[in-house]
Amino acid sequence: MAMAAIASMAADYTDSLTVSVNGLVNEQHATVQVTKGDDGLLTFSLNNFIMTTAETSMPIGNIVIDKLQPMVVGNDTLLECSRNIQIAAGDDPSVSWYGPYLQEVPINFVAKLAHGRAYASISIYMATLQQNIDVTFGSGYQIPNSGFESYRKYDGNDGDIYEPLRWHSFANAGGDWASLVKGMAHTFISDDVRPGTKGSKSLSLKATSIIGIVANGTITTGRMNAGSYIATDLSNHAELDVSKTELDGNGNPFYINMEGRPDSLAVWVKFSQGTANADHPYATVSAYITDGTYFQDPQNKKYDNVMALAKDSTIATTGGEWKRIVVPFTYVKDDVDGKYILVTISTNADPGAGSDGDEILIDDFELIYDAELTGVALDGNEVKPQLKGKGAFCVVSYDNDDKGNKVATIKVFSDDLKTQSTHTYNITAAGIHSVVAEGDARKVYNIGGQRVGGMKTGQVYIVREGGKTYKVLK
């Protein structure tokens, strides 16, 4: 289907463009073009690329990657290469483009084309500028503004309210009691950031007391609904419903699209309670991937439109230290076409059970995509890779070595294209003859090519370590 999209020799794709320069992230929009030559090879073009950071904008030029052999993976078309390229000047001759002065730059490139959309990852090292540049084209694999660096200002009862872009708290709430809570600040910009981050801001989320009722500090990628003055009433919730057309104060919808199939989520937090409460001591984070029809958290009924969920309602106080929370996704209903994600973080796992002054600092939210080759089975002379990762996929190719042995090369990719590995197997009539794997760490395989954690007496194993491969009879 993806190849059909470019059968007319050219296809344009417009989507988000996320650029990380030495770890500093900027988000913008761009259009890329995929063209097909008479030889059937494809060219991927990101023209007039301008690298934007918080301090400056740098016109780079046209990034053109040609002679790409399309590979079909399920319903997707995969493009992949590692090579040096020359970045040409952009189309506007009045602009001083940096690209032509950089000589050749090394890139790692991989892209997926499917269902009329393109998703691509380009890693570039510009030695002249001493910059590692990671370019991601396309949305649906991470939450925008997941580093909580960008905010919009709203008028509050006691001053300005700052809410992170693409995330929503009470400043954008709906519901019968929205007018009461909109002016109360729950979200604040903080310069207390997690260890090792390249960003300069985090989000401070605080509980407050409204007419004697504690309102937990809550942030969501959906929309908050303030439906009752009773804190435990389920009409107070975060919700996602793509049929609703309202936009937030920055012109964005109250939902985030989701194309990926993440295996876990991770977020850095620093949590403290204003008044210690042994009965309700925990903050919470949750994520639900749904088909986009109405869903709310906390739930007021059993919903059948959830494909996957990840939830941790036991985030304890962190003693003034930053802590990274990792929560696995559970895929509960594979027949649901999950296209949207609702993430919610709150200062208490129980509605209205916190205290005025509860605070959770939040930084660098991330969706994690596994990609691991856990084993290889043989079906005749064909290899059958076994992968870890809900959305992980692989490409298998065959060749012959100088001894006439059949060689299988397996390239494994994570769903978000950020993780890759290559594994090579020599196949004989007796099975897998030798294994060449990446890295110098010791890896042990059984004679069927499956990686194992240890050896049993009387069994033959293939061991790869230090760049060498050998057989072992235990």
Sine and cosine of phi, psi and omega as CSV:
sin_phi,cos_phi,sin_psi,cos_psi,sin_omega,cos_omega
0.00,0.00,-0.63,0.78,0.01,-1.00
-0.91,0.42,-0.63,0.78,0.02,-1.00
-0.92,0.40,-0.55,0.83,0.03,-1.00
-0.89,0.45,-0.50,0.86,-0.02,-1.00
-0.92,0.40,-0.42,0.91,0.00,-1.00
-0.92,-0.39,0.33,0.95,0.02,-1.00
-0.90,0.44,-0.42,0.91,0.01,-1.00
-0.99,0.15,0.22,0.98,0.08,-1.00
1.00,0.08,-0.25,0.97,0.00,-1.00
-0.38,-0.93,0.61,-0.79,0.08,-1.00
-0.61,-0.79,0.72,-0.70,0.05,-1.00
-0.97,-0.23,0.61,-0.80,0.03,-1.00
-0.75,-0.66,0.79,-0.61,0.05,-1.00
-0.90,-0.43,0.79,-0.61,-0.06,-1.00
-0.29,-0.96,-0.13,-0.99,0.02,-1.00
-0.96,0.29,0.47,-0.88,0.05,-1.00
-0.76,-0.65,0.91,-0.42,0.01,-1.00
-0.96,-0.27,0.83,-0.56,-0.07,-1.00
-0.87,-0.49,0.85,-0.53,0.07,-1.00
-0.94,-0.35,0.86,-0.52,0.01,-1.00
-0.91,-0.42,0.95,-0.31,-0.07,-1.00
0.78,0.63,0.60,0.80,0.06,-1.00
1.00,-0.06,-0.21,0.98,0.04,-1.00
-1.00,0.00,0.80,-0.60,-0.21,-0.98
-0.96,-0.29,0.67,-0.74,0.13,-0.99
-0.74,-0.68,0.62,-0.79,-0.01,-1.00
-0.88,-0.47,0.71,-0.71,0.00,-1.00
-0.50,-0.87,-0.20,-0.98,0.06,-1.00
-0.84,-0.54,0.45,-0.89,-0.01,-1.00
-0.38,-0.92,0.22,-0.98,0.10,-0.99
-0.86,-0.51,0.75,-0.66,0.11,-0.99
-0.91,-0.41,0.35,-0.94,0.00,-1.00
-0.78,-0.62,0.68,-0.73,0.10,-0.99
-0.88,-0.47,0.85,-0.52,-0.02,-1.00
-0.87,-0.48,0.44,-0.90,-0.03,-1.00
-0.89,-0.45,0.81,-0.59,0.00,-1.00
-1.00,0.07,0.14,-0.99,0.02,-1.00
-0.89,0.45,-0.40,0.92,0.01,-1.00
-1.00,0.08,0.03,1.00,0.01,-1.00
1.00,0.07,-0.11,0.99,0.02,-1.00
-0.99,0.13,0.44,-0.90,-0.10,-1.00
-0.94,-0.33,0.41,-0.91,0.09,-1.00
-0.81,-0.58,0.77,-0.63,0.04,-1.00
-0.96,-0.29,0.80,-0.60,-0.08,-1.00
-0.79,-0.62,0.81,-0.59,0.20,-0.98
-0.91,-0.42,0.99,-0.11,-0.12,-0.99
-1.00,-0.03,0.47,-0.88,0.07,-1.00
0.83,0.56,0.67,0.74,-0.02,-1.00
-0.95,0.32,0.83,-0.55,0.05,-1.00
-0.89,-0.45,0.88,-0.48,-0.02,-1.00
-1.00,0.08,0.91,-0.42,-0.09,-1.00
-0.94,-0.35,0.75,-0.66,0.13,-0.99
-0.84,-0.54,-0.01,-1.00,0.00,-1.00
-0.91,0.42,-0.44,0.90,-0.07,-1.00
-0.99,-0.10,-0.53,0.85,-0.16,-0.99
-0.38,-0.92,0.19,-0.98,0.13,-0.99
-0.86,-0.52,0.72,-0.69,-0.05,-1.00
-0.83,-0.55,0.94,-0.35,0.03,-1.00
-0.93,0.36,0.89,-0.45,-0.04,-1.00
-1.00,-0.06,-0.79,0.61,0.02,-1.00
0.77,-0.64,-0.44,-0.90,-0.08,-1.00
-0.99,-0.11,0.88,-0.47,0.09,-1.00
-0.99,-0.11,0.94,-0.34,-0.07,-1.00
-0.86,-0.51,0.84,-0.54,-0.01,-1.00
-0.88,-0.48,0.95,-0.32,-0.12,-0.99
-0.94,-0.33,-0.01,-1.00,0.04,-1.00
0.80,0.60,0.73,0.68,0.02,-1.00
-1.00,-0.08,0.82,-0.57,0.03,-1.00
-1.00,0.09,0.90,-0.44,-0.01,-1.00
-0.94,0.34,0.66,-0.75,0.06,-1.00
-0.85,-0.53,0.74,-0.67,-0.02,-1.00
-1.00,-0.03,0.83,-0.56,0.03,-1.00
-0.79,-0.62,0.98,-0.21,-0.09,-1.00
0.89,0.46,-0.85,-0.53,0.05,-1.00
-0.99,-0.11,0.08,1.00,-0.05,-1.00
-0.97,-0.24,0.38,-0.92,0.21,-0.98
-0.94,-0.34,0.79,-0.61,-0.05,-1.00
-0.96,-0.28,0.70,-0.71,0.11,-0.99
-0.85,-0.52,0.70,-0.72,-0.08,-1.00
-0.39,-0.92,0.65,-0.76,0.09,-1.00
-0.24,-0.97,0.37,-0.93,0.17,-0.98
-0.74,-0.67,0.89,-0.47,-0.06,-1.00
-0.27,-0.96,0.07,-1.00,0.15,-0.99
-1.00,-0.07,0.64,-0.77,0.05,-1.00
-0.73,-0.68,0.36,-0.93,0.13,-0.99
-0.97,-0.23,0.82,-0.57,0.03,-1.00
-1.00,0.04,0.84,-0.54,-0.05,-1.00
-1.00,0.03,0.24,-0.97,0.08,-1.00
-0.90,0.43,0.50,-0.87,0.07,-1.00
-0.95,0.31,-0.04,-1.00,-0.14,-0.99
-0.98,0.21,-0.34,0.94,-0.05,-1.00
-1.00,-0.03,0.95,-0.32,-0.07,-1.00
-0.93,0.36,-0.26,0.97,0.00,-1.00
-0.99,0.15,-0.14,0.99,-0.02,-1.00
-1.00,-0.08,0.65,-0.76,0.08,-1.00
-1.00,0.07,0.99,-0.11,-0.06,-1.00
-0.99,0.10,0.69,-0.73,-0.03,-1.00
-0.99,0.17,-0.47,0.88,-0.14,-0.99
-0.75,0.66,-0.76,0.65,-0.05,-1.00
-0.89,0.45,-0.33,0.94,-0.03,-1.00
-1.00,-0.02,-0.05,1.00,-0.09,-1.00
-1.00,-0.01,-0.04,1.00,-0.12,-0.99
0.84,0.54,-0.45,-0.89,0.00,-1.00
-0.99,0.13,0.63,-0.78,0.03,-1.00
-0.85,-0.53,0.62,-0.78,0.04,-1.00
-0.98,0.19,0.67,-0.74,0.03,-1.00
-0.74,-0.67,0.47,-0.88,0.27,-0.96
-0.89,-0.46,0.82,-0.57,-0.14,-0.99
-0.75,-0.66,0.70,-0.72,0.15,-0.99
-0.51,-0.86,0.63,-0.77,-0.04,-1.00
-0.57,-0.82,0.50,-0.87,0.12,-0.99
-0.88,-0.48,0.69,-0.72,0.09,-1.00
-0.86,-0.50,0.83,-0.56,0.00,-1.00
-0.26,-0.97,0.58,-0.81,0.13,-0.99
0.80,0.60,0.62,0.78,0.06,-1.00
0.97,0.25,0.22,0.98,-0.01,-1.00
-0.80,-0.60,0.39,-0.92,0.08,-1.00
-0.83,-0.56,0.61,-0.79,0.09,-1.00
-0.69,-0.73,0.79,-0.61,-0.12,-0.99
-0.61,-0.80,0.50,-0.87,0.08,-1.00
-0.79,-0.61,0.81,-0.59,0.01,-1.00
-0.80,-0.60,0.88,-0.48,0.09,-1.00
-0.97,-0.23,0.81,-0.58,-0.08,-1.00
-0.80,-0.61,0.72,-0.70,0.15,-0.99
-0.92,-0.40,0.89,-0.45,0.02,-1.00
-0.97,-0.23,0.99,-0.12,-0.08,-1.00
-0.89,0.45,-0.60,0.80,-0.02,-1.00
-0.86,0.51,-0.61,0.79,-0.02,-1.00
-0.99,-0.13,-0.04,1.00,-0.06,-1.00
0.79,0.62,0.78,0.62,-0.05,-1.00
-0.76,-0.65,0.74,-0.67,0.22,-0.98
-1.00,-0.08,0.88,-0.47,-0.08,-1.00
-0.90,-0.43,0.83,-0.56,0.04,-1.00
-0.91,-0.42,0.90,-0.43,-0.05,-1.00
-0.94,-0.34,0.82,-0.58,0.07,-1.00
-0.87,-0.49,0.87,-0.50,0.06,-1.00
-0.97,-0.24,0.78,-0.63,0.04,-1.00
0.94,-0.35,0.48,-0.88,-0.03,-1.00
-0.92,-0.38,0.12,-0.99,0.12,-0.99
0.98,-0.22,0.17,0.99,0.01,-1.00
-0.83,-0.56,-0.35,0.94,0.10,-1.00
-0.68,-0.73,0.30,-0.95,0.06,-1.00
-0.99,0.14,0.80,-0.60,0.06,-1.00
-0.85,0.52,0.54,-0.84,0.00,-1.00
0.82,0.58,0.65,0.76,-0.04,-1.00
-0.96,0.28,-0.19,0.98,0.10,-1.00
-1.00,-0.04,-0.04,1.00,0.03,-1.00
0.83,0.56,0.75,0.67,0.00,-1.00
-0.99,-0.14,-0.39,0.92,-0.11,-0.99
-0.90,-0.43,0.68,-0.74,-0.10,-0.99
-0.68,-0.73,0.37,-0.93,0.15,-0.99
-0.87,-0.50,0.59,-0.80,-0.03,-1.00
-1.00,-0.09,0.70,-0.72,0.08,-1.00
-0.81,-0.58,0.41,-0.91,0.07,-1.00
-0.98,0.20,0.77,-0.64,0.04,-1.00
-0.89,-0.45,0.09,-1.00,-0.01,-1.00
-0.91,0.41,-0.60,0.80,-0.08,-1.00
-0.87,-0.49,0.49,0.87,-0.02,-1.00
0.75,-0.66,-0.18,-0.98,-0.07,-1.00
-0.97,0.24,0.55,-0.84,0.10,-0.99
-0.92,-0.39,0.76,-0.65,0.00,-1.00
-0.92,-0.38,0.87,-0.48,-0.03,-1.00
-0.89,-0.46,0.74,-0.67,-0.04,-1.00
-0.91,0.41,0.67,-0.74,0.01,-1.00
-0.86,0.51,0.65,-0.76,0.01,-1.00
0.95,0.30,-0.01,1.00,0.14,-0.99
-0.89,-0.46,0.45,-0.89,-0.10,-0.99
-0.68,-0.74,0.64,-0.77,0.12,-0.99
-0.82,-0.57,-0.61,-0.79,-0.13,-0.99
-0.98,0.18,-0.29,0.96,0.01,-1.00
-0.89,0.46,-0.41,0.91,0.03,-1.00
-0.91,-0.42,0.38,0.92,-0.11,-0.99
-0.94,0.34,0.44,-0.90,0.20,-0.98
-0.93,-0.37,-0.06,-1.00,0.03,-1.00
0.97,-0.24,0.21,-0.98,-0.11,-0.99
-0.90,0.45,-0.47,0.88,-0.06,-1.00
-0.96,-0.27,0.29,0.96,-0.04,-1.00
-0.87,0.49,-0.62,0.78,-0.05,-1.00
-0.90,0.44,-0.45,0.89,0.00,-1.00
-0.97,0.25,-0.61,0.79,-0.14,-0.99
-1.00,-0.10,-0.28,0.96,-0.10,-0.99
-0.89,0.46,-0.51,0.86,-0.05,-1.00
-1.00,0.04,-0.01,1.00,-0.02,-1.00
-1.00,-0.08,0.81,-0.59,-0.03,-1.00
-0.98,0.18,0.80,-0.60,0.12,-0.99
-0.87,-0.49,-0.31,0.95,-0.05,-1.00
-0.90,-0.44,0.69,-0.73,-0.06,-1.00
-0.63,-0.77,0.55,-0.84,0.10,-0.99
-0.98,0.20,0.73,-0.68,0.03,-1.00
-0.82,-0.57,0.59,-0.80,0.11,-0.99
-0.99,-0.15,0.17,0.99,0.11,-0.99
-1.00,0.05,0.97,-0.24,-0.12,-0.99
-0.92,-0.39,0.35,-0.93,-0.08,-1.00
-0.94,0.34,0.42,-0.91,-0.01,-1.00
-0.87,0.50,0.69,-0.72,0.10,-1.00
1.00,0.09,-0.08,1.00,-0.01,-1.00
-0.95,0.31,0.44,-0.90,0.12,-0.99
-1.00,-0.08,-0.15,0.99,0.00,-1.00
-0.99,0.16,0.14,-0.99,-0.04,-1.00
-0.88,-0.47,-0.04,1.00,-0.05,-1.00
-0.70,-0.71,0.42,-0.91,0.22,-0.98
-0.71,-0.71,0.10,-0.99,0.03,-1.00
-0.98,-0.21,0.77,-0.64,0.16,-0.99
-0.98,-0.18,0.86,-0.51,-0.03,-1.00
-0.90,-0.43,0.85,-0.53,-0.13,-0.99
-0.81,-0.59,0.57,-0.82,0.16,-0.99
-0.99,0.13,0.48,-0.88,0.03,-1.00
-0.68,-0.74,0.27,-0.96,0.07,-1.00
-0.96,-0.30,0.83,-0.56,0.01,-1.00
-0.89,-0.45,0.90,-0.44,-0.07,-1.00
0.70,0.72,0.71,0.71,0.07,-1.00
0.99,0.13,0.00,1.00,0.00,-1.00
-0.95,-0.30,0.80,-0.60,-0.02,-1.00
-0.98,0.22,0.82,-0.58,0.12,-0.99
-0.96,-0.30,0.90,-0.44,0.02,-1.00
-0.86,0.51,0.60,-0.80,0.17,-0.99
-0.94,0.34,0.83,-0.56,-0.08,-1.00
-0.67,-0.74,0.66,-0.75,0.07,-1.00
-0.76,-0.65,0.59,-0.81,-0.04,-1.00
-0.53,-0.85,0.40,-0.92,0.14,-0.99
-0.99,0.11,-0.17,0.99,0.09,-1.00
-1.00,-0.07,-0.67,-0.74,0.02,-1.00
-0.77,-0.63,0.68,-0.73,0.09,-1.00
-0.97,0.23,0.66,-0.76,0.09,-1.00
-0.87,-0.50,0.88,-0.47,0.05,-1.00
-0.99,-0.16,1.00,-0.09,-0.14,-0.99
-0.97,-0.25,-0.18,0.98,-0.08,-1.00
-0.40,-0.92,0.43,-0.90,0.10,-0.99
-0.99,0.16,-0.16,0.99,0.05,-1.00
-1.00,0.04,0.90,-0.44,-0.16,-0.99
-0.86,0.52,-0.57,0.82,-0.08,-1.00
-1.00,0.09,-0.07,1.00,0.02,-1.00
-0.91,0.41,0.78,-0.63,-0.06,-1.00
-0.95,0.32,-0.05,1.00,0.15,-0.99
-0.97,0.26,-0.15,0.99,0.19,-0.98
-1.00,-0.09,0.92,-0.39,-0.14,-0.99
-0.23,-0.97,0.13,-0.99,0.25,-0.97
-0.99,-0.17,0.60,-0.80,-0.04,-1.00
-0.67,-0.75,0.39,-0.92,0.08,-1.00
-0.73,-0.68,0.78,-0.63,0.03,-1.00
-0.37,-0.93,0.97,-0.23,-0.11,-0.99
-0.96,0.27,-0.14,0.99,0.06,-1.00
-0.97,0.24,-0.29,0.96,0.02,-1.00
-0.99,0.10,0.68,-0.74,-0.15,-0.99
-0.97,-0.23,0.02,1.00,0.00,-1.00
-0.88,0.48,0.51,-0.86,0.04,-1.00
-0.88,-0.48,0.41,-0.91,0.03,-1.00
-0.99,0.16,-0.06,-1.00,-0.07,-1.00
-0.91,0.41,-0.23,0.97,0.04,-1.00
-0.97,-0.25,0.14,0.99,0.04,-1.00
0.99,0.13,0.29,0.96,0.01,-1.00
-0.97,-0.25,0.47,-0.88,0.04,-1.00
-0.96,0.28,0.24,-0.97,0.00,-1.00
-1.00,-0.03,0.75,0.66,0.07,-1.00
-0.30,-0.95,0.33,-0.95,0.04,-1.00
-0.83,-0.56,0.80,-0.60,0.01,-1.00
-0.97,0.25,0.45,-0.89,-0.08,-1.00
-0.67,-0.74,0.93,-0.37,0.06,-1.00
-0.99,-0.14,-0.48,0.88,-0.08,-1.00
-0.98,0.18,0.16,-0.99,0.08,-1.00
-0.83,-0.56,0.99,0.16,-0.09,-1.00
-0.94,0.35,0.43,-0.90,0.02,-1.00
-0.99,-0.15,-0.39,0.92,0.05,-1.00
-0.29,-0.96,0.21,-0.98,0.14,-0.99
-0.87,-0.50,0.44,-0.90,0.06,-1.00
-0.68,-0.73,0.60,-0.80,0.04,-1.00
-0.46,-0.89,0.60,-0.80,0.06,-1.00
-1.00,-0.03,0.73,-0.68,-0.01,-1.00
-0.69,-0.73,0.45,-0.89,0.21,-0.98
-0.72,-0.70,0.94,-0.35,-0.20,-0.98
-0.88,-0.48,0.69,-0.72,0.09,-1.00
-0.59,-0.81,0.51,-0.86,0.06,-1.00
-0.98,-0.21,0.68,-0.73,0.06,-1.00
-0.88,0.47,-0.70,0.72,0.11,-0.99
-0.77,-0.64,0.85,-0.52,-0.04,-1.00
-0.86,0.52,0.71,-0.70,-0.02,-1.00
-0.74,-0.68,0.98,-0.20,-0.07,-1.00
-0.91,0.42,-0.42,0.91,-0.01,-1.00
-0.99,0.13,-0.41,0.91,-0.02,-1.00
-0.66,-0.75,0.95,0.31,-0.19,-0.98
-1.00,-0.07,-0.02,1.00,-0.25,-0.97
-0.91,-0.41,0.58,-0.82,0.27,-0.96
-1.00,0.02,0.09,-1.00,-0.09,-1.00
-0.55,-0.84,0.49,-0.87,0.16,-0.99
-0.70,-0.71,0.65,-0.76,0.03,-1.00
-0.59,-0.81,0.42,-0.91,0.07,-1.00
-0.56,-0.83,0.75,-0.66,0.03,-1.00
-0.81,-0.58,0.79,-0.62,0.10,-0.99
-0.99,-0.17,0.87,-0.49,-0.12,-0.99
-0.79,-0.61,0.05,-1.00,0.04,-1.00
-1.00,0.09,-0.02,1.00,0.06,-1.00
0.99,-0.17,-0.22,0.98,0.12,-0.99
-0.95,0.30,0.17,-0.98,-0.18,-0.98
-0.82,0.58,0.73,-0.69,0.08,-1.00
-0.48,-0.88,0.60,-0.80,0.03,-1.00
-0.72,-0.70,0.45,-0.89,0.02,-1.00
-0.69,-0.72,0.89,-0.46,0.08,1.00
-0.92,0.38,0.45,-0.89,-0.09,-1.00
-0.99,0.14,0.62,-0.79,0.05,-1.00
-0.98,-0.20,0.00,1.00,0.04,-1.00
-0.23,-0.97,0.02,-1.00,0.08,-1.00
-0.99,0.11,0.85,-0.53,-0.01,-1.00
-0.98,-0.20,0.65,-0.76,-0.01,-1.00
-0.94,-0.33,0.29,0.96,-0.03,-1.00
-0.95,-0.32,0.32,0.95,-0.01,-1.00
-0.98,-0.20,0.82,-0.57,0.07,-1.00
-1.00,0.06,-0.67,0.75,-0.07,-1.00
-0.49,-0.87,0.43,-0.90,0.03,-1.00
-0.55,-0.83,0.47,-0.88,0.12,-0.99
-0.66,-0.75,0.77,-0.64,-0.07,-1.00
-0.49,-0.87,0.70,-0.71,0.12,-0.99
-0.74,-0.67,0.94,-0.34,0.00,-1.00
-0.96,-0.28,0.40,0.92,-0.02,-1.00
-0.77,-0.64,0.68,0.73,0.05,-1.00
-0.99,0.13,0.96,-0.28,-0.06,-1.00
-1.00,0.08,0.26,-0.97,0.07,-1.00
-0.84,0.54,0.58,-0.82,-0.17,-0.99
-0.96,-0.27,0.18,0.98,0.08,-1.00
0.89,0.46,0.54,0.84,0.03,-1.00
0.98,0.18,0.14,0.99,0.00,-1.00
-0.92,-0.40,0.47,-0.88,0.11,-0.99
-0.97,0.25,0.62,-0.79,0.02,-1.00
-0.69,-0.73,0.70,-0.72,0.05,-1.00
-1.00,-0.04,0.86,-0.51,0.02,-1.00
-0.99,-0.16,0.78,-0.62,0.06,-1.00
-0.87,-0.49,0.80,-0.59,-0.07,-1.00
-0.79,-0.61,0.84,-0.54,-0.01,-1.00
-0.96,0.26,0.51,-0.86,0.15,-0.99
-1.00,0.09,0.63,-0.77,0.16,-0.99
-0.93,-0.36,0.83,-0.55,0.02,-1.00
-1.00,-0.01,0.94,-0.33,-0.17,-0.99
-0.99,-0.14,-0.34,0.94,-0.08,-1.00
-0.43,-0.90,1.00,-0.04,-0.09,-1.00
-0.94,0.35,-0.31,0.95,0.00,-1.00
-0.99,0.15,-0.09,1.00,0.12,-0.99
-0.99,0.13,0.76,-0.64,0.01,-1.00
-1.00,0.08,1.00,0.03,-0.06,-1.00
-0.95,0.31,0.90,-0.44,-0.06,-1.00
-0.81,-0.58,-0.08,1.00,-0.05,-1.00
-0.61,-0.79,0.42,-0.91,-0.03,-1.00
-0.76,-0.65,0.70,-0.71,0.07,-1.00
-0.91,-0.41,0.93,-0.37,0.06,-1.00
-0.95,-0.30,0.71,-0.70,0.02,-1.00
-0.68,-0.73,0.72,-0.70,0.05,-1.00
-0.79,-0.62,0.72,-0.70,-0.06,-1.00
-0.65,-0.76,0.45,-0.89,-0.01,-1.00
-0.96,0.29,-0.21,0.98,0.10,-1.00
-0.52,-0.85,0.63,-0.78,-0.02,-1.00
-0.95,0.31,-0.28,0.96,-0.04,-1.00
-0.90,-0.44,0.80,-0.61,-0.05,-1.00
-0.83,0.56,0.76,-0.64,0.09,-1.00
0.93,0.37,0.15,0.99,-0.10,-0.99
-0.99,-0.13,-0.03,1.00,0.01,-1.00
-1.00,0.10,-0.30,-0.95,0.00,-1.00
-0.72,-0.70,0.43,-0.90,0.07,-1.00
-0.87,0.49,0.84,-0.54,-0.04,-1.00
0.95,-0.31,-0.15,0.99,0.14,-0.99
-0.85,0.52,0.68,-0.73,-0.03,-1.00
-0.61,-0.79,0.69,-0.73,0.16,-0.99
-0.79,-0.61,0.85,-0.53,0.14,-0.99
-1.00,0.05,0.67,-0.74,-0.11,-0.99
-0.78,-0.63,0.71,-0.70,0.00,-1.00
-0.52,-0.85,0.56,-0.83,0.18,-0.98
0.75,0.66,0.92,0.38,0.14,-0.99
-0.95,0.30,0.68,-0.74,-0.08,-1.00
-0.58,-0.82,0.67,-0.74,0.20,-0.98
-1.00,-0.09,0.76,-0.65,-0.12,-0.99
-0.95,-0.31,0.73,-0.69,-0.02,-1.00
-0.87,-0.49,0.90,-0.43,0.00,-1.00
-0.98,0.21,0.46,-0.89,0.09,-1.00
-0.40,-0.92,1.00,-0.09,-0.05,-1.00
-0.65,-0.76,0.72,-0.70,0.10,-0.99
-1.00,0.09,0.95,-0.30,-0.07,-1.00
-1.00,-0.03,-0.26,0.96,0.01,-1.00
0.03,-1.00,0.23,-0.97,0.02,-1.00
-0.67,-0.74,0.81,-0.59,0.08,-1.00
-0.96,-0.27,0.41,-0.91,0.04,-1.00
-0.96,-0.27,0.74,-0.67,0.11,-0.99
-0.84,-0.55,1.00,-0.04,-0.18,-0.98
0.94,0.35,-0.85,-0.53,0.07,-1.00
-0.97,-0.23,0.20,0.98,-0.02,-1.00
-0.96,-0.27,0.65,-0.76,0.05,-1.00
-1.00,0.00,0.57,-0.82,0.03,-1.00
-0.85,-0.53,0.99,-0.10,-0.04,-1.00
-0.92,0.39,0.56,-0.83,0.10,-1.00
-0.90,-0.44,0.84,-0.55,-0.17,-0.99
-0.89,-0.46,0.51,-0.86,0.19,-0.98
-0.97,-0.25,0.78,-0.62,-0.04,-1.00
0.75,-0.66,0.85,-0.52,-0.07,-1.00
-0.85,0.53,-0.66,0.75,-0.02,-1.00
-0.96,-0.27,0.12,0.99,-0.02,-1.00
-0.90,0.43,0.54,-0.84,0.02,-1.00
-0.57,-0.82,0.21,-0.98,-0.03,-1.00
-0.59,-0.81,0.32,-0.95,0.10,-0.99
-0.84,-0.54,0.79,-0.62,-0.02,-1.00
-0.93,-0.38,0.76,-0.65,0.08,-1.00
-0.77,-0.64,0.40,-0.92,-0.07,-1.00
-0.81,-0.59,0.53,-0.85,0.06,-1.00
-0.44,-0.90,-0.05,-1.00,0.07,-1.00
-0.84,-0.55,0.62,-0.78,0.07,-1.00
-1.00,0.07,-0.05,-1.00,-0.08,-1.00
-0.94,0.33,-0.15,0.99,0.07,-1.00
-0.98,-0.19,0.07,1.00,0.02,-1.00
1.00,0.07,0.05,1.00,0.04,-1.00
-0.96,0.27,0.59,-0.81,0.07,-1.00
-0.96,0.27,0.74,-0.67,-0.04,-1.00
-0.89,-0.45,0.80,-0.60,0.06,-1.00
-0.96,-0.29,0.80,-0.60,0.07,-1.00
-0.93,-0.38,0.83,-0.56,-0.03,-1.00
-0.92,-0.40,0.87,-0.49,0.10,-0.99
-0.97,-0.24,0.85,-0.52,-0.05,-1.00
-0.96,-0.27,0.71,-0.71,-0.02,-1.00
-0.79,-0.62,0.64,-0.77,0.19,-0.98
-0.97,0.25,0.34,-0.94,-0.06,-1.00
-0.87,0.49,-0.52,0.86,0.01,-1.00
-1.00,-0.03,0.11,0.99,0.09,-1.00
0.93,0.37,0.12,0.99,-0.07,-1.00
-1.00,0.06,-0.30,0.95,-0.01,-1.00
-0.86,-0.51,0.77,-0.64,0.02,-1.00
-0.69,-0.73,0.50,-0.87,0.14,-0.99
-0.48,-0.88,0.47,-0.88,-0.02,-1.00
-0.84,-0.55,0.72,-0.69,-0.04,-1.00
-0.73,-0.68,0.71,-0.70,-0.05,-1.00
-0.85,-0.53,0.74,-0.68,-0.01,-1.00
-0.83,-0.56,0.72,-0.69,0.16,-0.99
-1.00,-0.07,0.79,-0.61,-0.11,-0.99
-0.91,-0.42,0.76,-0.65,0.12,-0.99
-0.84,-0.55,0.00,-1.00,0.02,-1.00
-0.88,0.47,-0.42,0.91,-0.01,-1.00
-1.00,0.09,-0.08,1.00,-0.02,-1.00
0.86,-0.52,-0.54,-0.84,0.00,-1.00
-0.98,0.18,0.85,-0.52,-0.08,-1.00
-1.00,0.04,-0.62,0.78,0.04,-1.00
-0.40,-0.92,0.32,-0.95,-0.05,-1.00
-0.79,-0.61,0.73,-0.68,0.14,-0.99
-0.88,-0.47,0.90,-0.44,-0.03,-1.00
-0.85,-0.52,0.30,-0.96,-0.03,-1.00
-0.97,0.23,0.50,-0.87,0.14,-0.99
1.00,0.02,0.22,-0.98,-0.03,-1.00
-0.98,-0.21,-0.10,0.99,-0.02,-1.00
-0.92,0.38,0.54,-0.84,-0.01,-1.00
-0.92,0.38,0.78,-0.63,0.06,-1.00
-0.76,-0.65,0.70,-0.72,-0.06,-1.00
-0.87,-0.48,0.74,-0.67,0.00,-1.00
-0.82,-0.58,0.55,-0.83,0.15,-0.99
-0.99,0.17,0.04,-1.00,-0.11,-0.99
-0.93,0.36,-0.27,0.96,0.07,-1.00
-1.00,0.06,0.01,1.00,0.04,-1.00
1.00,0.01,0.09,1.00,0.00,-1.00
-1.00,0.04,0.74,-0.67,0.03,-1.00
-0.95,0.31,0.70,-0.71,-0.04,-1.00
-0.79,-0.61,0.34,-0.94,-0.04,-1.00
-1.00,0.04,-0.27,0.96,-0.01,-1.00
-0.30,-0.95,0.03,-1.00,-0.05,-1.00
-0.90,-0.43,0.53,-0.85,0.07,-1.00
-0.93,-0.37,0.56,-0.83,-0.03,-1.00
-0.86,0.50,0.69,-0.72,0.05,-1.00
1.00,0.05,0.02,1.00,-0.03,-1.00
-0.96,-0.30,0.49,-0.87,0.04,-1.00
-0.99,-0.12,0.72,-0.70,-0.01,-1.00
-0.76,-0.65,0.38,-0.92,0.11,-0.99
-0.94,-0.33,0.81,-0.58,-0.06,-1.00
-0.89,-0.45,0.72,-0.69,0.06,-1.00
-0.85,-0.53,0.86,-0.51,0.07,-1.00
-0.37,-0.93,0.54,-0.84,0.06,-1.00
0.85,0.52,0.48,0.88,0.00,-1.00
0.99,0.16,0.09,1.00,-0.02,-1.00
-0.86,-0.52,0.45,-0.89,0.01,-1.00
-0.82,-0.57,0.72,-0.69,0.01,-1.00
-0.45,-0.89,0.34,-0.94,0.04,-1.00
-1.00,-0.08,0.51,-0.86,0.01,-1.00
-0.74,-0.68,0.75,-0.66,0.19,-0.98
-0.97,-0.23,0.93,-0.36,-0.08,-1.00
-0.96,0.29,0.00,0.00,0.00,0.00
